[in-house]
Amino acid sequence: MFRDAQFVRQIVDKIKVLAVKTGDVKFCHVCGTHEWTITHYGLRSLLPDNVEVIAGPGCPVCIVPAVEVDKAILLAKKGIVITCFGDVLRVPGSNSSLLEAKATGADVRVVYSISDAINMAKKEQDKNFVFFAVGFETTAPSTAIEIIEGPPENFSFLVSHRLIPPAMELLLSIDDLQINGFIAPGHASVITGLKPYEMFPDKYKMPTVIGGFEPNDVLMSIYLLMRQISQGKACLENEYVRVVKPEGNPKAIEAIHDVFNISAGNWRGIGKIEKSALTLKDEFKQFNAQTKFNIQTPEGKDIQQNCQCHKVIIGKIKPDQCPIFLKTCTPAKPIGACMVSNEGTCRVWAKTTNQ
């Protein structure tokens, strides 16, 4: 059903009918997996010319500011074991990456879970270990749970978790984007439920749909947004009902609230967004690598020369409008953060272009 060709035709036909009524519309999704589905299956080519879907800051690796990567690199060069997920390894800092630090002898290890990293720390008690915790609401609970359970004394966290709704709210303040509706991220919504997205229709009169990740999920989400606009209303709808529950995951939400404070946080190429970052509460300061090792780094350089990641991240331009896309910036040698992760918009476009 989720990839059924006949169902695709039916949804697309309905979208085309509504497009006559709505005029030009622009929808923004905020999830790297949504971008992969849209690009991989060529969904944009099925839409009427007056219906545009842009990619927002939905890649957790792409939005990590360079200065936080710099901190991880600094710790690694001091002899501390840095553990991280694989897509973090090549994220550019101001001048290098963790992969480059590893190539020069730093102990940087890719793990598949935080518990893997903790087990390493238990076996090698003569070394200090740090887990570089990156991600949105989807991965924050796993960090919180490991902290609640109490890692060993030689283990700490460099936290770079961010919250998606504040970034969506920021996009609405950018006049020349002129967004007409949001496709909210299904993965994060599994954790948070519907509540964090209620402000968009209530406060901003912005049609919002929480969407799944199969082709027909995305097309159905677009149809639901089109239907709201054609009816002159704005509400929050949950297309991904088979996975996302209205209340989300209460235990995961409780774990996040128990461990983290919410504060302002920097996003690569965007700047500081209020109430968008998770920081460890004082009662868990023994697990905070920032204070434990007194990390001091200069202000980071988020965007390298000629790179347009900051515009790609907020949907102002498409990847192929960046002057270095698939020229000096490639999946094999990424200059911008958007080319690193499989959820990065530039990486998604590059892989499709190269197929």
PyMOL commands that set and color helices and strands:
alter all, ss='L'
color gray80, all
select helices_A, chain A and resi 5-22+32-40+43-46+66-77+86-88+98-103+114-123+140-149+164-171+175-177+186-192+195-197+199-204+215-230+250-259+282-287+289-292+309-313+319-321+337-339+345-353
alter helices_A, ss='H'
color red, helices_A
select strands_A, chain A and resi 25-29+51-55+81-84+108-110+129-135+155-161+181-185+208-211+236-238+260-267+271-280
alter strands_A, ss='S'
color yellow, strands_A
deselect
rebuild
show_as cartoon
